[in-house]
Amino acid sequence: MPPWAISTPIGRKFDLSDRQLPIVVQLDPKFRHKMSVIGNLKVVGNDGRLIPLNSVAKVSFDSGVNAITRYDRARQIWINAKFGADYTLGEALKAIHNLPAFKNRPASVKDRPSGDAEVQSDIFGGFGYAIFTGVLLIYAVLVLLFGGFLQPFTIMMSLPLSLGGALIGLWLFKKPIDMYALIGIVMLMGLVTKKRHSSC
């Protein structure tokens, strides 16, 4: 095998009487670690002439993927991204989900958030559960304090107004709904309930 050959299919086939054999050329193993030999491999230029590989590309050693990672026995790939402070994670995820490649992906390809995206999903899911549970507990305590169901219900009617006011404030000042905003909303609802209970 000559040293100028490289291990790659060249798209040609050798015709036999009953079949075709694909032609594959290989680089001699003793030359595979010599950058000078690999750089002198001939490739076809724009004008159809053979030119050295190092004249159109930089030849160097590099490390590639040496393992296939899996999740639930399925192959997985990681997509990481960095963006500026003026671009929120929610906006980035929305832009990704609107890509044609994401919308038209095969059924076998599934989206599993990880990192900050997974944390954000857990936070919003836990926030909804915490708000629902907290409102029920507050209502139960008020029922015990007032000895009835009607007056605590009128106090609880102010909670949606406080939530709406907080969301309007975040929208006016163009602030994202992050963990700090969610904590502030929970505290605001507690303060509104306490204030209404004190006034009654």
Protein Blocks (a to p, Z undefined) as FASTA:
>chain_A
ZZkbccddehiacddfkbccdddddddfklmmmmklmmmpccddfkopacdfklmbccdd
ddddfbdcdeehiacddddddddfklcfklmmmmmmmpmklmmpcfklccddehjllmmm
mmmmmmmmmmmmmmmmmmmmmmmmnopaklmmmmmmmmmmmmmmmmmmmmmnopacdfkl
mmmmmmmmmmmmmmmmmmZZ
